[in-house]
Amino acid sequence: MANRTEFLLAAALTFVVAGYLRAADPVASAGQVEFFEKRIRPILVDACYRCHSTDADPLKAGLRLDSKAGLLKGGENGAVIVPGHPEQSRLIEAIGWENPDFQMPPRRRLSSAQVADLTDWIRDGAPWPASQS
């Protein structure tokens, strides 16, 4: 019963967050796009895409991080980011490696600078280039 309740709660939260994001999805500024392309996308490509992209075989946890739509949809466990709130984002929990049962990427820890960049990006609303959403 608890698993079903947790699932329904996660599904409801995913719909609420997704609705909020669609309603408040501002266009990324030139500076935000530059930060994403120079600092965020390289982390995602290097550390995440092997397991969480359209090219992943198999796709892990139903989570795609190679598009804004995939990022906002989340995976089997619901949303992974809450734009504007890195402290509520499962992605930040995973890359922080403080929970021994939830560490991403699984084989090597990201640098503190990479964790800081991803945290700042989410705090700034997780802007994504409009042409590649």
Protein Blocks (a to p, Z undefined) as FASTA:
>chain_A
ZZmmmmmmmmmmmmmmmmmmmmmmccddfklmmmmmmmmmmmmmmmmmmmmcfkbccdeh
hiafkbfklmmnopmnopfbdehilmlpmklmmmnomamklccdfkbccdfklmmmmmmm
mmnoopacfklZZ
